[in-house]
Structure formats: C-alpha cells, structure tokens
C-alpha cells in the first residue's frame, strides 16, 4: 500500500487497522527500521532505478 502514492499514510494506517497514525508509525519503524515515509521513498527510488 505504501508503494501507491495516491494513498496518504494516515489512510493506510486506518485501512490496516490502527486507531492512530502514531501507533502505526511506531509499529512500522520497529518492524522495518524505517518510518513509513522513509520506506515509501526507498520504494520510489528503487522503482525509478528499474525504469532506467
């Protein structure tokens, strides 16, 4: 879902069942060692690189 830039991170957090965006950020950062935005940026960079 983070790969789809049309969705805001707070919309994703609610869609996956978190009651607050802060809870989603904490959980995500602990699991992935990156914030959702950092992860989204990484995904965007890797897909841009693959297009070249």
ModelCIF file with pLDDT and N, C-alpha, C, O atoms, coordinates in Angstrom:
data_MODEL
#
_entry.id   MODEL 
#
_entity.id                         1 
_entity.type                       polymer 
_entity.pdbx_number_of_molecules   1 
#
_entity_poly.entity_id                      1 
_entity_poly.type                           'polypeptide(L)' 
_entity_poly.nstd_linkage                   no 
_entity_poly.nstd_monomer                   no 
_entity_poly.pdbx_seq_one_letter_code       
;(UNK)(UNK)(UNK)(UNK)(UNK)(UNK)(UNK)(UNK)(UNK)(UNK)(UNK)(UNK)(UNK)(UNK)(UNK)(UNK)
(UNK)(UNK)(UNK)(UNK)(UNK)(UNK)(UNK)(UNK)(UNK)(UNK)(UNK)(UNK)(UNK)(UNK)(UNK)(UNK)
(UNK)(UNK)(UNK)(UNK)(UNK)(UNK)(UNK)(UNK)(UNK)(UNK)(UNK)(UNK)(UNK)(UNK)(UNK)(UNK)
(UNK)(UNK)(UNK)(UNK)
;
_entity_poly.pdbx_seq_one_letter_code_can   XXXXXXXXXXXXXXXXXXXXXXXXXXXXXXXXXXXXXXXXXXXXXXXXXXXX 
_entity_poly.pdbx_strand_id                 A 
#
loop_
_entity_poly_seq.entity_id 
_entity_poly_seq.num 
_entity_poly_seq.mon_id 
_entity_poly_seq.hetero 
1 1  UNK n 
1 2  UNK n 
1 3  UNK n 
1 4  UNK n 
1 5  UNK n 
1 6  UNK n 
1 7  UNK n 
1 8  UNK n 
1 9  UNK n 
1 10 UNK n 
1 11 UNK n 
1 12 UNK n 
1 13 UNK n 
1 14 UNK n 
1 15 UNK n 
1 16 UNK n 
1 17 UNK n 
1 18 UNK n 
1 19 UNK n 
1 20 UNK n 
1 21 UNK n 
1 22 UNK n 
1 23 UNK n 
1 24 UNK n 
1 25 UNK n 
1 26 UNK n 
1 27 UNK n 
1 28 UNK n 
1 29 UNK n 
1 30 UNK n 
1 31 UNK n 
1 32 UNK n 
1 33 UNK n 
1 34 UNK n 
1 35 UNK n 
1 36 UNK n 
1 37 UNK n 
1 38 UNK n 
1 39 UNK n 
1 40 UNK n 
1 41 UNK n 
1 42 UNK n 
1 43 UNK n 
1 44 UNK n 
1 45 UNK n 
1 46 UNK n 
1 47 UNK n 
1 48 UNK n 
1 49 UNK n 
1 50 UNK n 
1 51 UNK n 
1 52 UNK n 
#
_struct_asym.id          A 
_struct_asym.entity_id   1 
#
loop_
_ma_qa_metric.id 
_ma_qa_metric.mode 
_ma_qa_metric.name 
_ma_qa_metric.software_group_id 
_ma_qa_metric.type 
1 global pLDDT . pLDDT 
2 local  pLDDT . pLDDT 
#
_ma_qa_metric_global.metric_id      1 
_ma_qa_metric_global.metric_value   88.73 
_ma_qa_metric_global.model_id       1 
_ma_qa_metric_global.ordinal_id     1 
#
loop_
_ma_qa_metric_local.label_asym_id 
_ma_qa_metric_local.label_comp_id 
_ma_qa_metric_local.label_seq_id 
_ma_qa_metric_local.metric_id 
_ma_qa_metric_local.metric_value 
_ma_qa_metric_local.model_id 
_ma_qa_metric_local.ordinal_id 
A UNK 1  2 91.00 1 1  
A UNK 2  2 90.00 1 2  
A UNK 3  2 88.00 1 3  
A UNK 4  2 81.00 1 4  
A UNK 5  2 81.00 1 5  
A UNK 6  2 88.00 1 6  
A UNK 7  2 92.00 1 7  
A UNK 8  2 94.00 1 8  
A UNK 9  2 94.00 1 9  
A UNK 10 2 94.00 1 10 
A UNK 11 2 95.00 1 11 
A UNK 12 2 95.00 1 12 
A UNK 13 2 96.00 1 13 
A UNK 14 2 96.00 1 14 
A UNK 15 2 95.00 1 15 
A UNK 16 2 95.00 1 16 
A UNK 17 2 97.00 1 17 
A UNK 18 2 96.00 1 18 
A UNK 19 2 94.00 1 19 
A UNK 20 2 93.00 1 20 
A UNK 21 2 93.00 1 21 
A UNK 22 2 95.00 1 22 
A UNK 23 2 96.00 1 23 
A UNK 24 2 97.00 1 24 
A UNK 25 2 96.00 1 25 
A UNK 26 2 97.00 1 26 
A UNK 27 2 97.00 1 27 
A UNK 28 2 97.00 1 28 
A UNK 29 2 97.00 1 29 
A UNK 30 2 97.00 1 30 
A UNK 31 2 97.00 1 31 
A UNK 32 2 96.00 1 32 
A UNK 33 2 97.00 1 33 
A UNK 34 2 96.00 1 34 
A UNK 35 2 96.00 1 35 
A UNK 36 2 95.00 1 36 
A UNK 37 2 94.00 1 37 
A UNK 38 2 95.00 1 38 
A UNK 39 2 94.00 1 39 
A UNK 40 2 93.00 1 40 
A UNK 41 2 92.00 1 41 
A UNK 42 2 91.00 1 42 
A UNK 43 2 87.00 1 43 
A UNK 44 2 82.00 1 44 
A UNK 45 2 76.00 1 45 
A UNK 46 2 72.00 1 46 
A UNK 47 2 62.00 1 47 
A UNK 48 2 61.00 1 48 
A UNK 49 2 61.00 1 49 
A UNK 50 2 60.00 1 50 
A UNK 51 2 57.00 1 51 
A UNK 52 2 53.00 1 52 
#
loop_
_atom_site.group_PDB 
_atom_site.id 
_atom_site.type_symbol 
_atom_site.label_atom_id 
_atom_site.label_alt_id 
_atom_site.label_comp_id 
_atom_site.label_asym_id 
_atom_site.label_entity_id 
_atom_site.label_seq_id 
_atom_site.pdbx_PDB_ins_code 
_atom_site.Cartn_x 
_atom_site.Cartn_y 
_atom_site.Cartn_z 
_atom_site.occupancy 
_atom_site.B_iso_or_equiv 
_atom_site.pdbx_formal_charge 
_atom_site.auth_seq_id 
_atom_site.auth_comp_id 
_atom_site.auth_asym_id 
_atom_site.auth_atom_id 
_atom_site.pdbx_PDB_model_num 
ATOM 1   N N  . UNK A 1 1  ? 0.821  -1.195 0.000   1.00 91.00 ? 1  UNK A N  1 
ATOM 2   C CA . UNK A 1 1  ? 0.000  0.000  0.000   1.00 91.00 ? 1  UNK A CA 1 
ATOM 3   C C  . UNK A 1 1  ? 0.868  1.263  0.000   1.00 91.00 ? 1  UNK A C  1 
ATOM 4   O O  . UNK A 1 1  ? 0.487  2.286  -0.570  1.00 91.00 ? 1  UNK A O  1 
ATOM 5   N N  . UNK A 1 2  ? 2.033  1.181  0.643   1.00 90.00 ? 2  UNK A N  1 
ATOM 6   C CA . UNK A 1 2  ? 2.908  2.355  0.667   1.00 90.00 ? 2  UNK A CA 1 
ATOM 7   C C  . UNK A 1 2  ? 3.477  2.665  -0.706  1.00 90.00 ? 2  UNK A C  1 
ATOM 8   O O  . UNK A 1 2  ? 3.879  3.797  -0.972  1.00 90.00 ? 2  UNK A O  1 
ATOM 9   N N  . UNK A 1 3  ? 3.513  1.678  -1.572  1.00 88.00 ? 3  UNK A N  1 
ATOM 10  C CA . UNK A 1 3  ? 4.002  1.893  -2.924  1.00 88.00 ? 3  UNK A CA 1 
ATOM 11  C C  . UNK A 1 3  ? 3.047  2.708  -3.773  1.00 88.00 ? 3  UNK A C  1 
ATOM 12  O O  . UNK A 1 3  ? 3.435  3.250  -4.808  1.00 88.00 ? 3  UNK A O  1 
ATOM 13  N N  . UNK A 1 4  ? 1.804  2.796  -3.342  1.00 81.00 ? 4  UNK A N  1 
ATOM 14  C CA . UNK A 1 4  ? 0.799  3.571  -4.070  1.00 81.00 ? 4  UNK A CA 1 
ATOM 15  C C  . UNK A 1 4  ? 0.757  4.983  -3.500  1.00 81.00 ? 4  UNK A C  1 
ATOM 16  O O  . UNK A 1 4  ? 0.195  5.201  -2.427  1.00 81.00 ? 4  UNK A O  1 
ATOM 17  N N  . UNK A 1 5  ? 1.340  5.930  -4.199  1.00 81.00 ? 5  UNK A N  1 
ATOM 18  C CA . UNK A 1 5  ? 1.418  7.300  -3.687  1.00 81.00 ? 5  UNK A CA 1 
ATOM 19  C C  . UNK A 1 5  ? 0.074  7.998  -3.597  1.00 81.00 ? 5  UNK A C  1 
ATOM 20  O O  . UNK A 1 5  ? -0.023 9.077  -3.012  1.00 81.00 ? 5  UNK A O  1 
ATOM 21  N N  . UNK A 1 6  ? -0.961 7.405  -4.165  1.00 88.00 ? 6  UNK A N  1 
ATOM 22  C CA . UNK A 1 6  ? -2.270 8.065  -4.104  1.00 88.00 ? 6  UNK A CA 1 
ATOM 23  C C  . UNK A 1 6  ? -2.887 7.974  -2.706  1.00 88.00 ? 6  UNK A C  1 
ATOM 24  O O  . UNK A 1 6  ? -3.790 8.741  -2.374  1.00 88.00 ? 6  UNK A O  1 
ATOM 25  N N  . UNK A 1 7  ? -2.399 7.037  -1.886  1.00 92.00 ? 7  UNK A N  1 
ATOM 26  C CA . UNK A 1 7  ? -2.913 6.885  -0.526  1.00 92.00 ? 7  UNK A CA 1 
ATOM 27  C C  . UNK A 1 7  ? -2.022 7.616  0.467   1.00 92.00 ? 7  UNK A C  1 
ATOM 28  O O  . UNK A 1 7  ? -0.797 7.514  0.406   1.00 92.00 ? 7  UNK A O  1 
ATOM 29  N N  . UNK A 1 8  ? -2.642 8.351  1.382   1.00 94.00 ? 8  UNK A N  1 
ATOM 30  C CA . UNK A 1 8  ? -1.888 9.014  2.437   1.00 94.00 ? 8  UNK A CA 1 
ATOM 31  C C  . UNK A 1 8  ? -1.563 7.990  3.516   1.00 94.00 ? 8  UNK A C  1 
ATOM 32  O O  . UNK A 1 8  ? -2.273 6.997  3.678   1.00 94.00 ? 8  UNK A O  1 
ATOM 33  N N  . UNK A 1 9  ? -0.497 8.238  4.243   1.00 94.00 ? 9  UNK A N  1 
ATOM 34  C CA . UNK A 1 9  ? -0.066 7.286  5.258   1.00 94.00 ? 9  UNK A CA 1 
ATOM 35  C C  . UNK A 1 9  ? -1.126 7.125  6.344   1.00 94.00 ? 9  UNK A C  1 
ATOM 36  O O  . UNK A 1 9  ? -1.319 6.019  6.851   1.00 94.00 ? 9  UNK A O  1 
ATOM 37  N N  . UNK A 1 10 ? -1.815 8.201  6.710   1.00 94.00 ? 10 UNK A N  1 
ATOM 38  C CA . UNK A 1 10 ? -2.864 8.057  7.722   1.00 94.00 ? 10 UNK A CA 1 
ATOM 39  C C  . UNK A 1 10 ? -4.035 7.210  7.202   1.00 94.00 ? 10 UNK A C  1 
ATOM 40  O O  . UNK A 1 10 ? -4.690 6.519  7.981   1.00 94.00 ? 10 UNK A O  1 
ATOM 41  N N  . UNK A 1 11 ? -4.295 7.261  5.912   1.00 95.00 ? 11 UNK A N  1 
ATOM 42  C CA . UNK A 1 11 ? -5.340 6.410  5.315   1.00 95.00 ? 11 UNK A CA 1 
ATOM 43  C C  . UNK A 1 11 ? -4.912 4.946  5.352   1.00 95.00 ? 11 UNK A C  1 
ATOM 44  O O  . UNK A 1 11 ? -5.728 4.062  5.614   1.00 95.00 ? 11 UNK A O  1 
ATOM 45  N N  . UNK A 1 12 ? -3.640 4.697  5.092   1.00 95.00 ? 12 UNK A N  1 
ATOM 46  C CA . UNK A 1 12 ? -3.123 3.328  5.134   1.00 95.00 ? 12 UNK A CA 1 
ATOM 47  C C  . UNK A 1 12 ? -3.185 2.789  6.557   1.00 95.00 ? 12 UNK A C  1 
ATOM 48  O O  . UNK A 1 12 ? -3.581 1.643  6.771   1.00 95.00 ? 12 UNK A O  1 
ATOM 49  N N  . UNK A 1 13 ? -2.795 3.609  7.531   1.00 96.00 ? 13 UNK A N  1 
ATOM 50  C CA . UNK A 1 13 ? -2.803 3.148  8.925   1.00 96.00 ? 13 UNK A CA 1 
ATOM 51  C C  . UNK A 1 13 ? -4.212 2.740  9.366   1.00 96.00 ? 13 UNK A C  1 
ATOM 52  O O  . UNK A 1 13 ? -4.379 1.738  10.062  1.00 96.00 ? 13 UNK A O  1 
ATOM 53  N N  . UNK A 1 14 ? -5.206 3.499  8.970   1.00 96.00 ? 14 UNK A N  1 
ATOM 54  C CA . UNK A 1 14 ? -6.591 3.144  9.304   1.00 96.00 ? 14 UNK A CA 1 
ATOM 55  C C  . UNK A 1 14 ? -7.043 1.902  8.550   1.00 96.00 ? 14 UNK A C  1 
ATOM 56  O O  . UNK A 1 14 ? -7.747 1.058  9.105   1.00 96.00 ? 14 UNK A O  1 
ATOM 57  N N  . UNK A 1 15 ? -6.639 1.788  7.282   1.00 95.00 ? 15 UNK A N  1 
ATOM 58  C CA . UNK A 1 15 ? -7.050 0.650  6.460   1.00 95.00 ? 15 UNK A CA 1 
ATOM 59  C C  . UNK A 1 15 ? -6.510 -0.674 6.992   1.00 95.00 ? 15 UNK A C  1 
ATOM 60  O O  . UNK A 1 15 ? -7.147 -1.718 6.847   1.00 95.00 ? 15 UNK A O  1 
ATOM 61  N N  . UNK A 1 16 ? -5.323 -0.621 7.613   1.00 95.00 ? 16 UNK A N  1 
ATOM 62  C CA . UNK A 1 16 ? -4.751 -1.863 8.140   1.00 95.00 ? 16 UNK A CA 1 
ATOM 63  C C  . UNK A 1 16 ? -5.104 -2.101 9.603   1.00 95.00 ? 16 UNK A C  1 
ATOM 64  O O  . UNK A 1 16 ? -4.642 -3.069 10.208  1.00 95.00 ? 16 UNK A O  1 
ATOM 65  N N  . UNK A 1 17 ? -5.925 -1.216 10.175  1.00 97.00 ? 17 UNK A N  1 
ATOM 66  C CA . UNK A 1 17 ? -6.491 -1.480 11.494  1.00 97.00 ? 17 UNK A CA 1 
ATOM 67  C C  . UNK A 1 17 ? -5.926 -0.721 12.674  1.00 97.00 ? 17 UNK A C  1 
ATOM 68  O O  . UNK A 1 17 ? -6.280 -1.021 13.814  1.00 97.00 ? 17 UNK A O  1 
ATOM 69  N N  . UNK A 1 18 ? -5.060 0.254  12.443  1.00 96.00 ? 18 UNK A N  1 
ATOM 70  C CA . UNK A 1 18 ? -4.529 1.051  13.546  1.00 96.00 ? 18 UNK A CA 1 
ATOM 71  C C  . UNK A 1 18 ? -5.489 2.183  13.865  1.00 96.00 ? 18 UNK A C  1 
ATOM 72  O O  . UNK A 1 18 ? -6.074 2.780  12.962  1.00 96.00 ? 18 UNK A O  1 
ATOM 73  N N  . UNK A 1 19 ? -5.652 2.478  15.144  1.00 94.00 ? 19 UNK A N  1 
ATOM 74  C CA . UNK A 1 19 ? -6.562 3.538  15.565  1.00 94.00 ? 19 UNK A CA 1 
ATOM 75  C C  . UNK A 1 19 ? -5.930 4.918  15.429  1.00 94.00 ? 19 UNK A C  1 
ATOM 76  O O  . UNK A 1 19 ? -6.632 5.921  15.293  1.00 94.00 ? 19 UNK A O  1 
ATOM 77  N N  . UNK A 1 20 ? -4.594 4.962  15.467  1.00 93.00 ? 20 UNK A N  1 
ATOM 78  C CA . UNK A 1 20 ? -3.922 6.249  15.305  1.00 93.00 ? 20 UNK A CA 1 
ATOM 79  C C  . UNK A 1 20 ? -2.712 6.098  14.398  1.00 93.00 ? 20 UNK A C  1 
ATOM 80  O O  . UNK A 1 20 ? -2.094 5.037  14.311  1.00 93.00 ? 20 UNK A O  1 
ATOM 81  N N  . UNK A 1 21 ? -2.401 7.190  13.731  1.00 93.00 ? 21 UNK A N  1 
ATOM 82  C CA . UNK A 1 21 ? -1.246 7.204  12.838  1.00 93.00 ? 21 UNK A CA 1 
ATOM 83  C C  . UNK A 1 21 ? 0.047  7.017  13.634  1.00 93.00 ? 21 UNK A C  1 
ATOM 84  O O  . UNK A 1 21 ? 0.987  6.387  13.151  1.00 93.00 ? 21 UNK A O  1 
ATOM 85  N N  . UNK A 1 22 ? 0.097  7.563  14.851  1.00 95.00 ? 22 UNK A N  1 
ATOM 86  C CA . UNK A 1 22 ? 1.287  7.437  15.689  1.00 95.00 ? 22 UNK A CA 1 
ATOM 87  C C  . UNK A 1 22 ? 1.573  5.977  16.040  1.00 95.00 ? 22 UNK A C  1 
ATOM 88  O O  . UNK A 1 22 ? 2.731  5.558  16.053  1.00 95.00 ? 22 UNK A O  1 
ATOM 89  N N  . UNK A 1 23 ? 0.534  5.211  16.322  1.00 96.00 ? 23 UNK A N  1 
ATOM 90  C CA . UNK A 1 23 ? 0.716  3.792  16.622  1.00 96.00 ? 23 UNK A CA 1 
ATOM 91  C C  . UNK A 1 23 ? 1.266  3.054  15.410  1.00 96.00 ? 23 UNK A C  1 
ATOM 92  O O  . UNK A 1 23 ? 2.145  2.202  15.537  1.00 96.00 ? 23 UNK A O  1 
ATOM 93  N N  . UNK A 1 24 ? 0.750  3.383  14.249  1.00 97.00 ? 24 UNK A N  1 
ATOM 94  C CA . UNK A 1 24 ? 1.220  2.778  13.013  1.00 97.00 ? 24 UNK A CA 1 
ATOM 95  C C  . UNK A 1 24 ? 2.696  3.108  12.789  1.00 97.00 ? 24 UNK A C  1 
ATOM 96  O O  . UNK A 1 24 ? 3.486  2.221  12.469  1.00 97.00 ? 24 UNK A O  1 
ATOM 97  N N  . UNK A 1 25 ? 3.071  4.378  12.957  1.00 96.00 ? 25 UNK A N  1 
ATOM 98  C CA . UNK A 1 25 ? 4.463  4.793  12.785  1.00 96.00 ? 25 UNK A CA 1 
ATOM 99  C C  . UNK A 1 25 ? 5.377  4.013  13.728  1.00 96.00 ? 25 UNK A C  1 
ATOM 100 O O  . UNK A 1 25 ? 6.410  3.494  13.305  1.00 96.00 ? 25 UNK A O  1 
ATOM 101 N N  . UNK A 1 26 ? 4.996  3.931  15.017  1.00 97.00 ? 26 UNK A N  1 
ATOM 102 C CA . UNK A 1 26 ? 5.843  3.225  15.996  1.00 97.00 ? 26 UNK A CA 1 
ATOM 103 C C  . UNK A 1 26 ? 6.001  1.763  15.625  1.00 97.00 ? 26 UNK A C  1 
ATOM 104 O O  . UNK A 1 26 ? 7.112  1.234  15.623  1.00 97.00 ? 26 UNK A O  1 
ATOM 105 N N  . UNK A 1 27 ? 4.888  1.109  15.308  1.00 97.00 ? 27 UNK A N  1 
ATOM 106 C CA . UNK A 1 27 ? 4.926  -0.311 14.942  1.00 97.00 ? 27 UNK A CA 1 
ATOM 107 C C  . UNK A 1 27 ? 5.764  -0.519 13.683  1.00 97.00 ? 27 UNK A C  1 
ATOM 108 O O  . UNK A 1 27 ? 6.612  -1.411 13.634  1.00 97.00 ? 27 UNK A O  1 
ATOM 109 N N  . UNK A 1 28 ? 5.524  0.304  12.671  1.00 97.00 ? 28 UNK A N  1 
ATOM 110 C CA . UNK A 1 28 ? 6.214  0.159  11.395  1.00 97.00 ? 28 UNK A CA 1 
ATOM 111 C C  . UNK A 1 28 ? 7.715  0.381  11.560  1.00 97.00 ? 28 UNK A C  1 
ATOM 112 O O  . UNK A 1 28 ? 8.522  -0.380 11.026  1.00 97.00 ? 28 UNK A O  1 
ATOM 113 N N  . UNK A 1 29 ? 8.083  1.418  12.294  1.00 97.00 ? 29 UNK A N  1 
ATOM 114 C CA . UNK A 1 29 ? 9.504  1.731  12.486  1.00 97.00 ? 29 UNK A CA 1 
ATOM 115 C C  . UNK A 1 29 ? 10.217 0.604  13.220  1.00 97.00 ? 29 UNK A C  1 
ATOM 116 O O  . UNK A 1 29 ? 11.351 0.258  12.889  1.00 97.00 ? 29 UNK A O  1 
ATOM 117 N N  . UNK A 1 30 ? 9.554  0.040  14.207  1.00 97.00 ? 30 UNK A N  1 
ATOM 118 C CA . UNK A 1 30 ? 10.153 -1.062 14.965  1.00 97.00 ? 30 UNK A CA 1 
ATOM 119 C C  . UNK A 1 30 ? 10.327 -2.296 14.076  1.00 97.00 ? 30 UNK A C  1 
ATOM 120 O O  . UNK A 1 30 ? 11.336 -2.994 14.172  1.00 97.00 ? 30 UNK A O  1 
ATOM 121 N N  . UNK A 1 31 ? 9.360  -2.559 13.227  1.00 97.00 ? 31 UNK A N  1 
ATOM 122 C CA . UNK A 1 31 ? 9.405  -3.746 12.367  1.00 97.00 ? 31 UNK A CA 1 
ATOM 123 C C  . UNK A 1 31 ? 10.343 -3.585 11.180  1.00 97.00 ? 31 UNK A C  1 
ATOM 124 O O  . UNK A 1 31 ? 11.006 -4.543 10.782  1.00 97.00 ? 31 UNK A O  1 
ATOM 125 N N  . UNK A 1 32 ? 10.406 -2.375 10.605  1.00 96.00 ? 32 UNK A N  1 
ATOM 126 C CA . UNK A 1 32 ? 11.136 -2.168 9.351   1.00 96.00 ? 32 UNK A CA 1 
ATOM 127 C C  . UNK A 1 32 ? 12.395 -1.310 9.493   1.00 96.00 ? 32 UNK A C  1 
ATOM 128 O O  . UNK A 1 32 ? 13.130 -1.128 8.523   1.00 96.00 ? 32 UNK A O  1 
ATOM 129 N N  . UNK A 1 33 ? 12.647 -0.789 10.679  1.00 97.00 ? 33 UNK A N  1 
ATOM 130 C CA . UNK A 1 33 ? 13.792 0.113  10.909  1.00 97.00 ? 33 UNK A CA 1 
ATOM 131 C C  . UNK A 1 33 ? 13.757 1.327  9.991   1.00 97.00 ? 33 UNK A C  1 
ATOM 132 O O  . UNK A 1 33 ? 14.802 1.845  9.597   1.00 97.00 ? 33 UNK A O  1 
ATOM 133 N N  . UNK A 1 34 ? 12.576 1.769  9.658   1.00 96.00 ? 34 UNK A N  1 
ATOM 134 C CA . UNK A 1 34 ? 12.366 2.973  8.846   1.00 96.00 ? 34 UNK A CA 1 
ATOM 135 C C  . UNK A 1 34 ? 10.937 3.435  9.079   1.00 96.00 ? 34 UNK A C  1 
ATOM 136 O O  . UNK A 1 34 ? 10.054 2.627  9.369   1.00 96.00 ? 34 UNK A O  1 
ATOM 137 N N  . UNK A 1 35 ? 10.713 4.734  8.952   1.00 96.00 ? 35 UNK A N  1 
ATOM 138 C CA . UNK A 1 35 ? 9.345  5.234  9.051   1.00 96.00 ? 35 UNK A CA 1 
ATOM 139 C C  . UNK A 1 35 ? 8.600  4.863  7.777   1.00 96.00 ? 35 UNK A C  1 
ATOM 140 O O  . UNK A 1 35 ? 9.234  4.538  6.773   1.00 96.00 ? 35 UNK A O  1 
ATOM 141 N N  . UNK A 1 36 ? 7.281  4.904  7.792   1.00 95.00 ? 36 UNK A N  1 
ATOM 142 C CA . UNK A 1 36 ? 6.541  4.629  6.564   1.00 95.00 ? 36 UNK A CA 1 
ATOM 143 C C  . UNK A 1 36 ? 6.956  5.554  5.411   1.00 95.00 ? 36 UNK A C  1 
ATOM 144 O O  . UNK A 1 36 ? 7.029  5.112  4.264   1.00 95.00 ? 36 UNK A O  1 
ATOM 145 N N  . UNK A 1 37 ? 7.226  6.823  5.704   1.00 94.00 ? 37 UNK A N  1 
ATOM 146 C CA . UNK A 1 37 ? 7.636  7.763  4.649   1.00 94.00 ? 37 UNK A CA 1 
ATOM 147 C C  . UNK A 1 37 ? 9.010  7.398  4.101   1.00 94.00 ? 37 UNK A C  1 
ATOM 148 O O  . UNK A 1 37 ? 9.223  7.436  2.889   1.00 94.00 ? 37 UNK A O  1 
ATOM 149 N N  . UNK A 1 38 ? 9.938  7.048  4.978   1.00 95.00 ? 38 UNK A N  1 
ATOM 150 C CA . UNK A 1 38 ? 11.267 6.633  4.521   1.00 95.00 ? 38 UNK A CA 1 
ATOM 151 C C  . UNK A 1 38 ? 11.161 5.393  3.640   1.00 95.00 ? 38 UNK A C  1 
ATOM 152 O O  . UNK A 1 38 ? 11.820 5.292  2.606   1.00 95.00 ? 38 UNK A O  1 
ATOM 153 N N  . UNK A 1 39 ? 10.324 4.456  4.064   1.00 94.00 ? 39 UNK A N  1 
ATOM 154 C CA . UNK A 1 39 ? 10.122 3.233  3.290   1.00 94.00 ? 39 UNK A CA 1 
ATOM 155 C C  . UNK A 1 39 ? 9.517  3.544  1.922   1.00 94.00 ? 39 UNK A C  1 
ATOM 156 O O  . UNK A 1 39 ? 9.940  2.998  0.903   1.00 94.00 ? 39 UNK A O  1 
ATOM 157 N N  . UNK A 1 40 ? 8.529  4.422  1.917   1.00 93.00 ? 40 UNK A N  1 
ATOM 158 C CA . UNK A 1 40 ? 7.888  4.834  0.664   1.00 93.00 ? 40 UNK A CA 1 
ATOM 159 C C  . UNK A 1 40 ? 8.913  5.474  -0.278  1.00 93.00 ? 40 UNK A C  1 
ATOM 160 O O  . UNK A 1 40 ? 8.914  5.210  -1.481  1.00 93.00 ? 40 UNK A O  1 
ATOM 161 N N  . UNK A 1 41 ? 9.771  6.307  0.277   1.00 92.00 ? 41 UNK A N  1 
ATOM 162 C CA . UNK A 1 41 ? 10.812 6.952  -0.529  1.00 92.00 ? 41 UNK A CA 1 
ATOM 163 C C  . UNK A 1 41 ? 11.766 5.923  -1.104  1.00 92.00 ? 41 UNK A C  1 
ATOM 164 O O  . UNK A 1 41 ? 12.182 6.044  -2.256  1.00 92.00 ? 41 UNK A O  1 
ATOM 165 N N  . UNK A 1 42 ? 12.118 4.911  -0.321  1.00 91.00 ? 42 UNK A N  1 
ATOM 166 C CA . UNK A 1 42 ? 13.003 3.846  -0.803  1.00 91.00 ? 42 UNK A CA 1 
ATOM 167 C C  . UNK A 1 42 ? 12.351 3.081  -1.946  1.00 91.00 ? 42 UNK A C  1 
ATOM 168 O O  . UNK A 1 42 ? 12.998 2.791  -2.952  1.00 91.00 ? 42 UNK A O  1 
ATOM 169 N N  . UNK A 1 43 ? 11.096 2.760  -1.796  1.00 87.00 ? 43 UNK A N  1 
ATOM 170 C CA . UNK A 1 43 ? 10.371 2.045  -2.842  1.00 87.00 ? 43 UNK A CA 1 
ATOM 171 C C  . UNK A 1 43 ? 10.340 2.890  -4.114  1.00 87.00 ? 43 UNK A C  1 
ATOM 172 O O  . UNK A 1 43 ? 10.559 2.378  -5.212  1.00 87.00 ? 43 UNK A O  1 
ATOM 173 N N  . UNK A 1 44 ? 10.071 4.165  -3.962  1.00 82.00 ? 44 UNK A N  1 
ATOM 174 C CA . UNK A 1 44 ? 10.023 5.073  -5.120  1.00 82.00 ? 44 UNK A CA 1 
ATOM 175 C C  . UNK A 1 44 ? 11.355 5.140  -5.831  1.00 82.00 ? 44 UNK A C  1 
ATOM 176 O O  . UNK A 1 44 ? 11.402 5.152  -7.061  1.00 82.00 ? 44 UNK A O  1 
ATOM 177 N N  . UNK A 1 45 ? 12.445 5.185  -5.072  1.00 76.00 ? 45 UNK A N  1 
ATOM 178 C CA . UNK A 1 45 ? 13.769 5.221  -5.672  1.00 76.00 ? 45 UNK A CA 1 
ATOM 179 C C  . UNK A 1 45 ? 14.074 3.931  -6.416  1.00 76.00 ? 45 UNK A C  1 
ATOM 180 O O  . UNK A 1 45 ? 14.624 3.961  -7.516  1.00 76.00 ? 45 UNK A O  1 
ATOM 181 N N  . UNK A 1 46 ? 13.719 2.797  -5.820  1.00 72.00 ? 46 UNK A N  1 
ATOM 182 C CA . UNK A 1 46 ? 14.030 1.515  -6.460  1.00 72.00 ? 46 UNK A CA 1 
ATOM 183 C C  . UNK A 1 46 ? 13.205 1.307  -7.734  1.00 72.00 ? 46 UNK A C  1 
ATOM 184 O O  . UNK A 1 46 ? 13.701 0.720  -8.695  1.00 72.00 ? 46 UNK A O  1 
ATOM 185 N N  . UNK A 1 47 ? 11.965 1.776  -7.753  1.00 62.00 ? 47 UNK A N  1 
ATOM 186 C CA . UNK A 1 47 ? 11.174 1.636  -8.982  1.00 62.00 ? 47 UNK A CA 1 
ATOM 187 C C  . UNK A 1 47 ? 11.659 2.624  -10.037 1.00 62.00 ? 47 UNK A C  1 
ATOM 188 O O  . UNK A 1 47 ? 11.601 2.323  -11.230 1.00 62.00 ? 47 UNK A O  1 
ATOM 189 N N  . UNK A 1 48 ? 12.135 3.798  -9.622  1.00 61.00 ? 48 UNK A N  1 
ATOM 190 C CA . UNK A 1 48 ? 12.709 4.755  -10.578 1.00 61.00 ? 48 UNK A CA 1 
ATOM 191 C C  . UNK A 1 48 ? 13.974 4.187  -11.193 1.00 61.00 ? 48 UNK A C  1 
ATOM 192 O O  . UNK A 1 48 ? 14.208 4.345  -12.391 1.00 61.00 ? 48 UNK A O  1 
ATOM 193 N N  . UNK A 1 49 ? 14.799 3.521  -10.375 1.00 61.00 ? 49 UNK A N  1 
ATOM 194 C CA . UNK A 1 49 ? 16.035 2.917  -10.862 1.00 61.00 ? 49 UNK A CA 1 
ATOM 195 C C  . UNK A 1 49 ? 15.758 1.808  -11.841 1.00 61.00 ? 49 UNK A C  1 
ATOM 196 O O  . UNK A 1 49 ? 16.507 1.636  -12.803 1.00 61.00 ? 49 UNK A O  1 
ATOM 197 N N  . UNK A 1 50 ? 14.690 1.040  -11.624 1.00 60.00 ? 50 UNK A N  1 
ATOM 198 C CA . UNK A 1 50 ? 14.394 -0.078 -12.500 1.00 60.00 ? 50 UNK A CA 1 
ATOM 199 C C  . UNK A 1 50 ? 13.832 0.371  -13.848 1.00 60.00 ? 50 UNK A C  1 
ATOM 200 O O  . UNK A 1 50 ? 13.831 -0.397 -14.810 1.00 60.00 ? 50 UNK A O  1 
ATOM 201 N N  . UNK A 1 51 ? 13.358 1.606  -13.917 1.00 57.00 ? 51 UNK A N  1 
ATOM 202 C CA . UNK A 1 51 ? 12.808 2.132  -15.172 1.00 57.00 ? 51 UNK A CA 1 
ATOM 203 C C  . UNK A 1 51 ? 13.902 2.579  -16.131 1.00 57.00 ? 51 UNK A C  1 
ATOM 204 O O  . UNK A 1 51 ? 13.658 2.736  -17.327 1.00 57.00 ? 51 UNK A O  1 
ATOM 205 N N  . UNK A 1 52 ? 15.109 2.785  -15.606 1.00 53.00 ? 52 UNK A N  1 
ATOM 206 C CA . UNK A 1 52 ? 16.206 3.291  -16.449 1.00 53.00 ? 52 UNK A CA 1 
ATOM 207 C C  . UNK A 1 52 ? 16.793 2.227  -17.314 1.00 53.00 ? 52 UNK A C  1 
ATOM 208 O O  . UNK A 1 52 ? 17.722 2.494  -18.077 1.00 53.00 ? 52 UNK A O  1 
#
